Amino acid sequence: MAPASSHEASIVLKNGNEPLALQSITELLEILSAAGEVFGDLLNKDPIAPIGFTDDGFPRPLNAGLWYHVETSFAQPASPQAFQKLPDKSVQYDESNLTSDFARNRSVSTGRLETLVSLYEANLPSRLLKWHESPLAALYEAIATCNAPETIDDMALYILNAYRLNQHNSITLTYQEMPGSEDLDTLVRVFQATTLYLEDAIQLAFHAPNLIADQRTLSAIEEISEKLKGKDVNLMRQLHAPIACRSRLDCWTLHGGKINHFEHAPDPQAQNRNLTRARSNCLKGTWTFLGQPHSLAQSSQGLTSARSISCLKKIKIPKESVPRLKQEMVRLGLPSLLGEDARRWKTDPLG
């Protein structure tokens, strides 16, 4: 097991010197009833929020707006499938072609959040990570996939302050509701999935009038430019970082930045992966690449350093507790409430 990064270590809730361990549904409810005390800087007042506002800018309780996600391995960061390494290192995907081909086959636009949602639902790699507004729903979704005791690992329950994440990483968001499919933040990051170099093209378009790019990228830049008219925004703010957004039915974090995992293996003689493009698609100047995609834990640590608050916490679920949690869910009737056949759970090896 690879050691946890310093970013990941910083978000783990502790009980003394050890990670806080969730043993039962009762313990989860006790934690939520004392959220301000347990979560600490996840819910502390934002020192730069305007007077009279809660830290997300709306008259709602501070613990509202918390989203939950469970990873079936405690060592796995809260990241989309597209960001997770394939076991077979010889297999690579071109993210832009994967997304565009999928959109073409489904006759949908590549520039819409719902296209990435469809990718996710088809179990194809996407930039989306699904969240729930109920921790029980998040637990159910993860535990329902555990079918054999020998395959269970320690799990992780992630708690995200979605509004605070956006205050830190959004291009345009200050104090407004959660962005949807048509918002600039969502639009830019969705288009990142349709081109390998959209970030660079946008950045350089303002400094290189002779930029020549492929038609898909030019169309994306034109659409984004239309959204920018009359707005005073710093377009390059945190394009490699995630934001929280909503589709019609669900909650997501939409992750930006380049995904090296999906790059075609470059020509060993080439100095830049874009040199393999057609010779007519050239740029006078030097390509400038942004950093690697930021993780949610990095964003949280950045908030802690800048403002002594955070947007993400992590609770350990020991593997020994999973059968008990599953039994408690059956007794509470959660499978039926969530549309699952409870009989399958009762006959499950873990039940």
RAMOVEN-V32007 format. One line per field, one symbol per residue. phi: phi as a letter, one per 20 degrees, with the letter a starting at -180 (. if undefined). Layout:
phi=???
//
This chain:
phi=.fffffffffeffddmedgfdedbfgfffffffcgfffelffcgfffdfffndffdncfcgfefnedcbdefcffeffbfgfeeffgefeecdegffgfffffffelcffecgfffffgffemdgbeececcedfffffgffffeedcgfefcgdceecdefffgffedffdfdcbfffdfefggfgffffffdbfbfgffffefeccfegccffffffffffffffegmdecefeflfedecebcefccdbddddnedggefffffgeeebfffffgffeccepdfdefffgeeffffffffffeclcbcbcbdedfffefgfffffffffmfgffendffffffefgee
//
